Amino acid sequence: MRFLKLILILLFMAVPLIASAEKAKTIDELAKMYDSSRCKECHESIYKQWENSHHARPLMGVKGGLMLTPLATKGATAFSPDDPKKATIKNFPCFKCHLPQAITSAEDSVAVELAEALLAKDSTKVAKLQITCIVCHNTKAIIHKRELGEPKAGVLYSSKAVDSHPDGIFKKVEKSAIMKDSVYCGQCHGLGPNLEFDQAFQCANLYGSYLHSYIPSGASQTCMDCHMQKGDHLIAPNFNDDKGTSELLAKAISLDVQTLGYEWLLKAGTYVPKVVVNTKITTTAGHRIPDG
């Protein structure tokens, strides 16, 4: 009987250990779990494009800014903890899009470490958290999970299937039904308000604008048609590149300004200079600009 009790106690102790081992406890563990650096061995040009993209620095904002700092700062937002050591995954609703793997694969201790790093302005540590190849080609590759199930372990998803994939972990590539569809991008570049949280907030609305304005106008191009031409994984714009961003916006937005200058005769001998300015802005983009 004592032996049986001992076995049961050991099993009880082992189960939570096994469960917790499935999730990362530190930023380094989470970064390693989703590390895609080995992808560049075969996909060098694509990997270089990704390295310059915002997906490679989803928590860094523009020009190296630590965009999630308010979420770690006491009183700054409704989600901010009173003490960074009390931070949890739920304190960072932005993880929904900016670090979705944290929701499924990280313990609250990762949130604590991130909160402390943000307050300490530790850009090196924060930069380790990225939207990697694995996130896009596995974690987010299936949205109809009731019908198709969760993304399979050891399988990558792309626009076409590949029977044999030379990787030690992901040995197979299956076709994703959404990889070339704008709904794939819409998972993060969303509809606008995030109403599923206990404190709703407004965020990305590109996909909502695309669905409710661009498509009803009779247009049909996808996000990929414009932002991933020839498979470009930079997925422009890169807002750190002022020149490139300006050129891209110039292609999408035209501004026509017409002016009429005259003098208004207020009364005899009194002329008041006047100008009428007529402006017309036309956009060919598939969504409103700016987003947010």
C-alpha positions in Angstrom: 0.0 0.0 0.0 2.8 2.4 0.9 4.5 1.6 -2.4 1.3 2.4 -4.3 0.9 5.7 -2.5 4.5 6.5 -3.4 3.8 5.8 -7.0 0.7 8.0 -7.0 2.5 10.8 -5.3 5.3 10.7 -7.9 2.8 10.6 -10.7 1.0 13.6 -9.2 4.3 15.5 -9.0 5.3 14.5 -12.5 2.2 15.6 -14.4 2.5 19.4 -13.7 6.2 19.2 -14.4 5.5 17.6 -17.8 2.8 20.2 -18.6 5.0 23.1 -17.6 7.9 21.7 -19.7 5.7 22.3 -22.7 5.8 26.1 -22.2 8.7 28.5 -22.1 9.6 30.0 -18.7 12.0 32.6 -20.0 12.3 34.9 -23.1 15.3 32.9 -24.2 13.4 29.6 -24.0 10.5 31.1 -26.0 12.8 32.6 -28.6 14.6 29.2 -29.0 11.3 27.4 -29.3 10.4 29.4 -32.3 13.9 30.1 -33.7 13.9 30.0 -37.5 17.5 30.9 -38.1 18.2 27.6 -39.7 15.7 28.5 -42.5 18.3 30.8 -44.0 20.5 27.9 -45.0 18.1 27.1 -47.9 16.0 30.3 -48.1 18.7 32.9 -47.8 17.2 35.7 -49.8 13.7 35.3 -48.2 15.3 35.2 -44.7 17.2 38.5 -45.4 14.0 40.1 -46.5 12.3 38.9 -43.3 15.2 40.2 -41.2 14.5 43.7 -42.5 10.7 43.4 -41.9 8.6 44.5 -39.0 7.8 40.8 -38.4 11.4 40.4 -37.2 10.9 43.1 -34.6 7.2 43.0 -33.7 7.7 44.5 -30.2 10.1 47.2 -31.2 7.8 49.6 -33.0 9.4 52.1 -35.4 13.0 53.4 -35.1 13.8 50.9 -32.3 11.0 52.1 -30.0 9.7 49.7 -27.3 6.1 49.9 -28.2 4.7 47.8 -25.4 6.3 49.8 -22.6 2.9 51.4 -21.5 1.6 47.9 -20.8 4.4 47.4 -18.3 4.1 50.8 -16.7 1.9 51.1 -13.6 -1.3 53.1 -14.3 -0.4 53.7 -18.0 -3.2 51.4 -19.3 -6.0 49.3 -18.0 -3.9 46.2 -18.5 -0.7 47.5 -16.7 0.2 45.6 -13.5 0.9 47.5 -10.3 4.3 45.7 -10.1 6.1 44.2 -13.1 6.8 41.1 -11.1 3.0 40.5 -11.1 2.7 40.7 -14.9 1.0 37.8 -16.7 0.4 36.9 -20.3 -3.1 38.5 -20.0 -1.5 41.9 -19.2 -0.2 42.0 -22.8 -3.3 41.8 -25.0 -1.0 42.9 -27.9 0.4 39.4 -27.9 -2.7 38.4 -29.8 -0.9 39.7 -33.0 2.5 40.9 -32.0 3.6 37.7 -30.3 0.9 35.0 -30.7 3.2 32.2 -29.7 3.4 33.7 -26.2 -0.3 33.0 -25.7 0.1 29.3 -26.4 3.7 28.6 -25.5 4.8 30.8 -22.6 4.4 30.9 -18.9 3.5 34.1 -17.0 7.2 34.3 -16.0 7.9 35.3 -19.6 5.5 38.3 -19.2 7.3 39.2 -16.0 10.7 39.1 -17.7 9.4 41.2 -20.6 7.8 43.8 -18.3 11.1 44.2 -16.5 13.0 44.4 -19.8 10.7 47.1 -21.1 11.0 49.2 -18.0 14.8 48.8 -18.1 14.8 49.7 -21.8 16.6 46.5 -22.6 16.1 46.5 -26.3 18.5 43.5 -26.8 16.3 41.2 -24.7 13.0 42.5 -26.2 14.3 42.1 -29.7 14.7 38.3 -29.2 10.9 38.0 -29.5 9.9 37.8 -33.1 7.2 36.7 -35.6 9.3 34.0 -37.1 8.9 31.6 -40.1 7.4 29.0 -37.7 4.7 31.4 -36.5 3.6 32.2 -40.0 4.1 28.9 -41.6 2.7 26.8 -38.7 1.0 28.5 -35.8 -1.1 30.9 -38.0 -1.5 28.7 -41.1 -4.9 27.2 -40.2 -8.0 29.2 -39.1 -10.7 26.7 -39.7 -9.6 24.5 -36.8 -13.0 22.8 -36.1 -12.8 21.4 -39.6 -9.1 21.0 -40.2 -7.7 20.7 -36.7 -4.8 22.5 -35.1 -1.5 23.0 -37.1 0.4 19.8 -37.0 3.7 19.5 -35.1 6.6 18.9 -37.4 4.7 20.3 -40.4 5.1 23.6 -42.2 2.3 25.1 -44.3 2.7 27.0 -47.6 0.8 27.8 -50.8 1.8 24.3 -52.1 2.7 21.0 -50.5 6.2 19.5 -50.5 6.5 15.8 -49.6 10.1 16.0 -48.3 11.5 19.1 -46.5 15.2 19.0 -45.5 14.8 20.1 -41.9 15.4 18.2 -38.6 12.1 19.2 -37.1 9.7 20.3 -39.9 10.1 17.4 -42.4 7.0 18.0 -44.4 5.2 21.0 -46.0 1.4 20.8 -46.5 -0.8 23.2 -48.4 -2.6 25.9 -46.5 -6.0 26.9 -47.9 -5.5 30.5 -46.7 -1.9 31.2 -47.4 -2.7 33.3 -50.6 -5.9 34.8 -49.2 -6.2 38.1 -47.4 -7.9 36.5 -44.5 -4.5 35.1 -43.6 -3.2 38.6 -43.0 -6.5 39.6 -41.5 -5.8 37.4 -38.5 -3.5 40.2 -37.2 -4.1 43.2 -39.4 -7.6 43.1 -38.2 -11.1 44.4 -38.2 -10.6 47.2 -35.7 -12.0 46.8 -32.2 -10.9 43.9 -30.1 -14.1 43.1 -28.2 -13.1 39.7 -26.9 -11.0 41.1 -24.1 -12.4 42.1 -20.7 -11.2 45.6 -21.5 -12.0 46.2 -25.2 -9.6 48.3 -27.3 -9.2 49.7 -30.8 -6.4 48.4 -32.9 -5.4 47.5 -36.5 -8.2 48.0 -39.0 -6.5 47.3 -42.4 -8.4 44.1 -43.0 -11.7 45.7 -42.0 -11.1 48.6 -44.4 -10.1 46.1 -47.1 -13.4 44.1 -46.7 -15.8 47.0 -46.2 -14.4 49.5 -48.7 -11.9 48.1 -51.2 -13.7 44.9 -52.1 -17.2 46.5 -52.3 -15.7 49.0 -54.8 -15.2 46.1 -57.2 -11.5 45.6 -56.6 -10.1 42.1 -56.1 -6.4 42.2 -55.3 -5.2 40.4 -52.2 -2.8 41.8 -49.5 -0.1 39.5 -51.1 -0.7 41.0 -54.5 0.5 44.4 -53.3 2.7 43.7 -50.3 4.4 40.4 -51.3 5.1 40.9 -55.0 7.4 38.1 -56.3 7.2 36.5 -52.8 9.0 39.4 -51.1 9.0 38.6 -47.4 9.9 42.2 -46.4 6.2 42.8 -46.8 6.6 46.5 -47.3 6.5 49.1 -46.0 9.4 49.1 -43.7 8.7 52.2 -41.6 12.3 52.4 -40.6 13.1 53.2 -44.2 11.8 56.7 -44.7 12.7 56.9 -48.4 11.2 53.5 -49.3 8.0 54.3 -47.3 7.6 57.7 -49.0 8.0 56.1 -52.4 5.4 53.4 -51.7 2.9 56.0 -50.3 3.5 58.2 -53.4 2.5 55.3 -55.6 -0.7 54.8 -53.7 -1.8 58.3 -52.9 -2.1 61.3 -55.2 -2.8 64.9 -54.1 -4.2 67.4 -56.5 -4.2 71.0 -55.2 -5.8 73.9 -57.1 -5.6 77.5 -55.9 -7.4 80.7 -56.9 -6.0 84.0 -55.6 -7.9 87.3 -55.8 -8.6 90.5 -54.0 -11.9 91.2 -52.4 -13.2 94.7 -52.6 -14.5 95.2 -49.0 -15.3 98.8 -49.6 -14.1 101.6 -51.9 -10.3 101.7 -51.9 -10.0 98.6 -49.6 -8.8 95.4 -51.1 -8.5 92.2 -49.0 -6.3 89.4 -50.4 -8.1 86.1 -50.6 -7.2 82.6 -51.7 -9.4 79.6 -52.4 -7.6 76.2 -52.0 -9.3 73.1 -53.5 -7.7 69.8 -52.6 -8.5 66.3 -53.8 -6.8 63.2 -52.4 -7.1 59.9 -54.3 -5.8 56.6 -53.1 -5.4 53.3 -54.9 -4.5 51.4 -51.8 -6.6 48.5 -50.7 -7.3 50.0 -47.3 -7.3 53.2 -45.3 -4.0 55.0 -44.6 -2.9 55.3 -42.0 -3.9 52.2 -40.1 -4.4 51.9 -36.3 
